[in-house]
């Protein structure tokens, strides 16, 4: 195994569970106070719905502009100031704007459904910290990390799917890039305070990383293990792996600082 990969795995074991079914280590040792962020997922869904509504408004405005431009171009053609090509181009812009409206409306419907789903799954006010949206999302991220680490630490998996332990393959490189971004966005602790927009950004990053990993797994199981990396690919991977290692170390440092702050707060708290 690449030495940088070994170092990366060693670092990530501190922030990922020992297996896909294990609980996230990030939850262990976190102070047990009143649950925070109970409505974070709901607020993030509302945030997404508002952005989708803004996109619908913009797309409809773009359609109005495109239609007005078509009418102007048709008038200029009638006055022999422009040719048929300009009219056809204006019509193509109208069609593109119409498609944009349909896409934006569909996205808005999906976001509104997400609001309803988030409202239906809102944790109870007395639910434990692990049931809060941020804790669940971090645990989902940890399970994803554990799935990848399994290919680096399980000899049987490494033999059956060598591409999944050779991060110079294009599919796995895509996952590692998305995973690096998710790690950069990952909050320091399960009870960190987050704005709904920041939560949505982290959530989407975890989802993209998950989709990229599943695509890499699908490629490996489809028989892409005979792909051979070039020297340039190996060089690119070394750079990417080092960047991932730096990102993981930063995430660990943030988690340690958050724990130390909480520990100092408990020590200063007077005895009841």
HELIX and SHEET records of a PDB file:
HELIX    1   1 UNK A    3  UNK A   12  1                                  10    
HELIX    2   2 UNK A   25  UNK A   27  5                                   3    
HELIX    3   3 UNK A   40  UNK A   78  1                                  39    
HELIX    4   4 UNK A   84  UNK A  120  1                                  37    
HELIX    5   5 UNK A  129  UNK A  131  5                                   3    
HELIX    6   6 UNK A  133  UNK A  153  1                                  21    
HELIX    7   7 UNK A  155  UNK A  160  1                                   6    
HELIX    8   8 UNK A  162  UNK A  165  5                                   4    
HELIX    9   9 UNK A  170  UNK A  185  1                                  16    
HELIX   10  10 UNK A  196  UNK A  221  1                                  26    
HELIX   11  11 UNK A  224  UNK A  226  5                                   3    
HELIX   12  12 UNK A  231  UNK A  268  1                                  38    
END                                                                             
